[in-house]
Amino acid sequence: MLTLKLKQGPRHRKGAFTLEAVLVLSILILVTIAVFQFAIVMLIEQSITHALTVAAREAGKGADIDATAESVDAVLAIHGLRIGSGVSLVLEDPLAIPSVLVRGQIACQPPSQPVIPPGYVRATLCVNLSQRPFLNALKTFCLDFSERTFTVSAVARREFTGPPEITPRPECNCQ
């Protein structure tokens, strides 16, 4: 009678180790890509929030929409973003005529609540997440950032009376 003996030892687990290594490595790569993706989003979120705070302060001091847009562009230029095709700025001032001014080409809906009281201005910045510098590396894993918009608003006290005026600045080509 012939009996088969299975080999025991390191050769027996060779295929299992390769399979485990492939599975663990793919999970580690996926986690690394996710960390980079969300790190970029969070970094730019901080810059967008800062740019919006600057915009609300400028509008509160009486700067017009062009001067306010220039100040936002100066902050966002670090990341290659500019008001235009992927970024929109909305200024709301209940005492100005017109009360809502928009710069940019994407649809940007400011929040309806809370209502801005007279004597305050609200700036809203909308950024499309499908443009550069945002990665969309996790799209194949059902986490798609395309066609999503990041919207932030800031409110500042109005420090002037009358209509907004052009703020003279040497670097601003506002008219």
Rosetta silent file (secondary structure, phi, psi, omega in degrees, C-alpha in Angstrom):
SEQUENCE: MLTLKLKQGPRHRKGAFTLEAVLVLSILILVTIAVFQFAIVMLIEQSITHALTVAAREAGKGADIDATAESVDAVLAIHGLRIGSGVSLVLEDPLAIPSVLVRGQIACQPPSQPVIPPGYVRATLCVNLSQRPFLNALKTFCLDFSERTFTVSAVARREFTGPPEITPRPECNCQ
SCORE:     score description
SCORE:     0.000 S_00000001
   1 L     0.000  136.907 -176.851    0.000    0.000    0.000 S_00000001
   2 L  -101.553  127.429  177.865    1.266    3.398   -0.969 S_00000001
   3 L  -117.029  142.592  178.601    0.851    6.300    1.422 S_00000001
   4 L   -99.413  134.633  176.000    1.448    9.916    0.633 S_00000001
   5 L  -108.839  129.876  175.736    3.212   12.111    3.075 S_00000001
   6 L   -81.779  138.564  178.196    2.626   15.809    2.950 S_00000001
   7 L   -74.110  135.719  177.014    5.693   17.907    3.276 S_00000001
   8 L  -114.543  151.810  179.067    5.712   20.009    6.340 S_00000001
   9 L   126.531 -161.888 -173.742    7.831   23.067    6.914 S_00000001
  10 L   -65.817  -27.407 -179.145    8.485   26.371    5.198 S_00000001
  11 L   -70.975  -28.506 -176.929    7.685   25.138    1.695 S_00000001
  12 L   -68.213  -31.939 -176.396    4.161   24.198    2.639 S_00000001
  13 L   -98.196    7.696 -175.339    3.176   27.812    3.606 S_00000001
  14 H   -60.648  -44.222  179.607    4.886   29.537    0.693 S_00000001
  15 H   -70.079  -36.662  179.354    1.690   30.239   -1.273 S_00000001
  16 H   -66.480  -39.310  179.402   -0.265   31.367    1.777 S_00000001
  17 H   -64.369  -41.363  178.519    2.402   33.897    2.694 S_00000001
  18 H   -62.928  -43.364  178.789    2.343   35.387   -0.802 S_00000001
  19 H   -63.242  -43.848  177.755   -1.426   35.686   -0.710 S_00000001
  20 H   -62.661  -41.737 -179.544   -1.341   37.358    2.712 S_00000001
  21 H   -63.512  -41.804  179.230    1.368   39.767    1.559 S_00000001
  22 H   -64.546  -43.712  179.704   -0.634   40.769   -1.524 S_00000001
  23 H   -65.283  -46.223 -178.835   -3.785   41.381    0.525 S_00000001
  24 H   -66.459  -41.993 -179.930   -2.023   43.365    3.250 S_00000001
  25 H   -63.862  -40.762  179.588   -0.017   45.418    0.756 S_00000001
  26 H   -65.394  -37.934  177.089   -3.109   46.375   -1.245 S_00000001
  27 H   -67.011  -40.995  178.308   -4.882   47.493    1.936 S_00000001
  28 H   -63.914  -39.824  178.252   -1.836   49.522    3.015 S_00000001
  29 H   -66.020  -42.238  177.935   -1.643   51.213   -0.385 S_00000001
  30 H   -61.665  -43.188  178.408   -5.364   52.030   -0.276 S_00000001
  31 H   -64.838  -40.182  178.436   -5.028   53.524    3.215 S_00000001
  32 H   -63.803  -43.446  177.334   -2.003   55.582    2.116 S_00000001
  33 H   -62.291  -41.724  178.742   -3.891   56.966   -0.885 S_00000001
  34 H   -63.625  -39.492  178.203   -6.854   57.827    1.363 S_00000001
  35 H   -62.897  -45.125  178.073   -4.554   59.636    3.810 S_00000001
  36 H   -63.521  -43.595 -179.652   -3.074   61.729    0.986 S_00000001
  37 H   -58.172  -50.990 -176.494   -6.510   62.443   -0.486 S_00000001
  38 H   -74.850  -27.169  175.263   -7.990   63.672    2.779 S_00000001
  39 H   -65.161  -42.524  178.022   -4.821   65.531    3.796 S_00000001
  40 H   -64.646  -43.596  179.801   -5.008   67.600    0.616 S_00000001
  41 H   -62.443  -43.948 -178.714   -8.721   68.266    1.126 S_00000001
  42 H   -68.741  -37.732  177.671   -8.219   69.339    4.756 S_00000001
  43 H   -63.142  -45.579 -179.515   -5.227   71.552    3.898 S_00000001
  44 H   -71.988  -30.994  175.251   -7.156   73.357    1.189 S_00000001
  45 H   -60.394  -41.095  177.905  -10.219   73.566    3.442 S_00000001
  46 H   -64.050  -41.605  178.789   -8.139   75.560    5.924 S_00000001
  47 H   -66.539  -38.273  178.306   -6.946   77.897    3.154 S_00000001
  48 H   -64.970  -42.082  178.243  -10.498   78.354    1.862 S_00000001
  49 H   -63.450  -41.799  177.661  -11.708   79.207    5.359 S_00000001
  50 H   -64.855  -44.385  179.449   -8.872   81.712    5.772 S_00000001
  51 H   -61.227  -37.586  179.940   -9.555   83.257    2.355 S_00000001
  52 H   -70.570  -37.214  175.577  -13.209   83.615    3.227 S_00000001
  53 H   -62.276  -42.590  176.696  -12.431   85.275    6.551 S_00000001
  54 H   -62.268  -42.207 -179.839  -10.237   87.757    4.684 S_00000001
  55 H   -63.112  -43.281  179.686  -13.042   88.335    2.152 S_00000001
  56 H   -64.638  -40.300  177.976  -15.628   89.017    4.859 S_00000001
  57 H   -64.875  -43.435  179.401  -13.299   91.481    6.595 S_00000001
  58 H   -63.075  -44.226  179.138  -12.522   93.280    3.337 S_00000001
  59 H   -65.884  -34.977  177.699  -16.213   93.507    2.433 S_00000001
  60 H   -67.311  -26.778  178.011  -16.975   94.720    5.954 S_00000001
  61 H   -82.793   -9.764  177.541  -14.445   97.529    5.514 S_00000001
  62 L   109.922    9.636  178.419  -16.182   98.680    2.352 S_00000001
  63 E   -71.283  144.791  177.815  -14.209   96.950   -0.404 S_00000001
  64 L   -78.969  179.961 -175.151  -16.144   96.237   -3.578 S_00000001
  65 H   -64.348  -35.545 -178.861  -16.528   92.768   -5.095 S_00000001
  66 H   -68.776  -43.059  178.343  -13.440   93.094   -7.323 S_00000001
  67 H   -66.994  -36.978  177.854  -11.142   94.103   -4.468 S_00000001
  68 H   -66.945  -41.117  177.971  -12.588   91.344   -2.302 S_00000001
  69 H   -63.946  -37.325  176.970  -12.072   88.794   -5.087 S_00000001
  70 H   -63.065  -40.355  179.227   -8.447   89.940   -5.435 S_00000001
  71 H   -67.607  -36.013  176.394   -7.844   89.353   -1.730 S_00000001
  72 H   -67.019  -43.511  178.497   -9.377   85.855   -1.999 S_00000001
  73 H   -60.443  -37.136  179.993   -7.232   85.089   -5.056 S_00000001
  74 H   -63.424  -38.238  179.604   -4.110   86.163   -3.159 S_00000001
  75 H   -75.627  -42.025 -176.199   -4.810   83.631   -0.402 S_00000001
  76 H   -78.905  -12.952 -178.623   -5.900   80.786   -2.700 S_00000001
  77 H   -62.669  -22.459  178.236   -3.016   81.286   -5.158 S_00000001
  78 H   -58.848  -34.833 -177.364   -0.836   79.147   -2.888 S_00000001
  79 H  -102.616    8.887  179.160   -2.818   76.101   -4.027 S_00000001
  80 L    78.074   17.980  178.763   -3.298   77.155   -7.638 S_00000001
  81 L  -100.641  143.218  175.029   -6.938   78.141   -7.153 S_00000001
  82 L  -141.761  152.964  175.239   -8.468   81.332   -8.537 S_00000001
  83 L   -65.584  126.091 -176.828  -11.971   82.694   -8.700 S_00000001
  84 L   167.554 -121.612 -172.699  -13.265   81.599  -12.084 S_00000001
  85 L   -68.841  -32.184 -176.770  -14.283   78.253  -13.527 S_00000001
  86 L  -114.128   -2.541 -177.074  -14.003   76.200  -10.325 S_00000001
  87 E  -134.899  134.163  177.112  -14.347   78.818   -7.568 S_00000001
  88 E  -128.741  145.115  177.322  -17.141   81.347   -6.939 S_00000001
  89 E  -120.161  131.498  177.953  -17.439   84.191   -4.442 S_00000001
  90 E  -122.823  125.314  175.048  -20.805   85.598   -3.334 S_00000001
  91 E  -109.739  130.616  178.520  -21.071   88.819   -1.289 S_00000001
  92 E  -120.535  125.536  177.616  -24.336   89.632    0.446 S_00000001
  93 L  -139.156  109.643 -176.493  -24.994   93.058    1.941 S_00000001
  94 L   -63.202  -21.332 -178.091  -28.614   93.913    2.830 S_00000001
  95 L   -92.342   -8.265 -177.938  -27.852   97.660    2.735 S_00000001
  96 L   -94.128  160.942  175.267  -26.191   97.668   -0.709 S_00000001
  97 L  -125.185  116.348   -5.054  -27.819   97.842   -4.121 S_00000001
  98 L   -72.083  157.590 -174.584  -27.710   95.163   -5.490 S_00000001
  99 L   -81.696  -15.938  178.673  -27.653   93.205   -2.267 S_00000001
 100 E  -128.081  126.286  177.064  -25.980   90.107   -3.766 S_00000001
 101 E  -122.046  140.627 -175.524  -22.850   90.207   -5.938 S_00000001
 102 E  -128.934  137.505  169.881  -21.254   87.128   -7.538 S_00000001
 103 E  -129.268  131.054 -178.917  -17.826   86.455   -9.053 S_00000001
 104 L   123.704  169.141 -172.940  -17.054   83.063  -10.568 S_00000001
 105 L  -113.743   -4.716  177.234  -18.660   80.608  -12.942 S_00000001
 106 L   -96.595  152.999  179.139  -19.991   77.788  -10.773 S_00000001
 107 L   -69.520  123.635 -177.343  -23.406   77.917   -9.170 S_00000001
 108 L  -127.321  110.296 -178.806  -22.948   78.975   -5.565 S_00000001
 109 L   -99.054  109.437  177.441  -25.976   78.986   -3.310 S_00000001
 110 L   -67.472  155.850  179.838  -25.342   80.896   -0.069 S_00000001
 111 L   -64.735  143.494 -179.392  -27.045   79.546    3.035 S_00000001
 112 L   -85.311  -21.732  178.405  -30.556   80.870    3.601 S_00000001
 113 L  -122.886  140.383   -3.582  -30.289   80.676    7.389 S_00000001
 114 L   -79.092  156.186  178.035  -29.427   82.653    9.383 S_00000001
 115 L   -71.204  137.900 -178.723  -30.761   85.787    7.720 S_00000001
 116 L   -77.299  123.234  176.904  -28.164   88.556    7.593 S_00000001
 117 L   -75.830  155.400  175.264  -29.219   91.513    9.727 S_00000001
 118 L   -58.724  141.164 -177.710  -28.635   95.047    8.404 S_00000001
 119 L    97.964    1.299  177.962  -25.165   96.231    9.315 S_00000001
 120 E  -129.076  154.761  174.018  -23.497   92.907    8.464 S_00000001
 121 E  -123.981  148.413  176.831  -22.070   91.408    5.270 S_00000001
 122 E  -124.527  132.635  174.665  -21.746   87.730    4.404 S_00000001
 123 E  -111.504  135.023  178.338  -19.185   86.242    2.047 S_00000001
 124 E  -126.277  131.961 -179.960  -19.683   82.739    0.657 S_00000001
 125 E  -120.334  127.599  178.277  -17.016   80.820   -1.230 S_00000001
 126 E  -116.730  130.139 -178.934  -17.816   77.701   -3.278 S_00000001
 127 E  -125.174  126.639  177.893  -15.030   75.449   -4.570 S_00000001
 128 E   -78.391  125.673 -175.669  -15.593   72.588   -6.996 S_00000001
 129 L   -83.284    2.871 -179.626  -13.716   69.507   -5.740 S_00000001
 130 L   -94.391    3.663 -178.865  -13.273   67.953   -9.198 S_00000001
 131 L  -103.487  173.180  175.323  -10.530   70.355  -10.291 S_00000001
 132 L   -66.516  141.478   11.728   -6.815   70.524   -9.593 S_00000001
 133 L   -96.254   14.154 -179.062   -5.245   70.280   -6.886 S_00000001
 134 L   -76.339  133.665  175.154   -7.840   67.840   -5.526 S_00000001
 135 L   -85.098  151.357  172.143   -7.099   64.187   -6.148 S_00000001
 136 L  -126.522   45.328 -173.520   -9.838   61.812   -7.124 S_00000001
 137 L   -72.249  -20.325 -177.457   -7.736   58.714   -6.501 S_00000001
 138 L   -96.002   15.118 -178.553  -10.433   56.864   -4.564 S_00000001
 139 H   -61.787  -37.769 -179.724  -12.991   57.009   -7.380 S_00000001
 140 H   -71.242  -13.064  178.850  -12.539   53.313   -8.162 S_00000001
 141 H  -107.459   28.862  174.334  -13.338   52.530   -4.514 S_00000001
 142 L    66.382   26.539  173.259  -16.746   54.298   -4.580 S_00000001
 143 L  -124.899   89.559 -172.246  -15.524   57.570   -3.050 S_00000001
 144 L  -105.153  122.941  179.125  -15.938   60.078   -5.860 S_00000001
 145 L   -94.844   -5.603 -178.843  -15.234   63.787   -5.311 S_00000001
 146 L   -68.227  146.060 -178.716  -16.167   64.903   -8.832 S_00000001
 147 L    63.138   22.501  173.055  -19.183   67.204   -9.088 S_00000001
 148 L  -108.578  146.859 -177.206  -19.036   67.965   -5.368 S_00000001
 149 E  -123.995  133.227  176.136  -18.794   71.510   -4.084 S_00000001
 150 E   -97.286  122.247 -175.830  -17.254   72.712   -0.847 S_00000001
 151 E  -121.845  130.102  178.887  -19.141   75.786    0.460 S_00000001
 152 E  -132.858  142.794  177.342  -18.055   78.046    3.337 S_00000001
 153 E  -128.020  149.647  175.565  -19.605   81.293    4.603 S_00000001
 154 E  -140.472  145.907 -178.677  -18.345   84.018    6.928 S_00000001
 155 E  -118.667  139.860  177.094  -20.109   87.070    8.371 S_00000001
 156 E  -136.854  154.152  177.696  -18.503   90.392    9.318 S_00000001
 157 E   -74.780  139.041  178.586  -19.804   93.660   10.726 S_00000001
 158 L   -77.102  121.113 -175.506  -20.203   96.476    8.203 S_00000001
 159 L  -105.196   19.708 -177.406  -17.759   99.232    9.168 S_00000001
 160 L  -144.370  166.943  173.275  -18.866  101.856    6.645 S_00000001
 161 L  -118.640  149.777 -179.656  -21.923  103.732    5.466 S_00000001
 162 L    92.248 -170.316 -178.201  -23.032  104.049    1.877 S_00000001
 163 L   -76.411  155.284  174.934  -22.158  101.861   -1.100 S_00000001
 164 L   -63.174  146.880 -179.285  -18.969   99.761   -1.221 S_00000001
 165 E  -124.597  162.680  178.230  -16.051  101.494   -2.892 S_00000001
 166 L   -69.844  128.989  177.706  -12.918  100.385   -4.624 S_00000001
 167 L   -87.965  118.342 -178.602  -10.140   99.910   -2.109 S_00000001
 168 L   -69.563  123.372  176.546   -6.950  101.412   -3.540 S_00000001
 169 L  -140.775  141.064 -179.976   -4.159   98.829   -3.543 S_00000001
 170 L   -65.577  -34.666 -176.991   -0.986   98.798   -5.606 S_00000001
 171 L   -85.835   -8.941 -177.318   -1.283   95.084   -6.488 S_00000001
 172 L   -91.961  128.203  176.857   -5.008   95.246   -7.325 S_00000001
 173 L   -98.575   37.830 -176.866   -5.980   95.945  -10.933 S_00000001
 174 L   -76.535  149.943  178.712   -9.558   96.710   -9.917 S_00000001
 175 L  -123.059    0.000    0.000  -11.594   99.283  -11.795 S_00000001
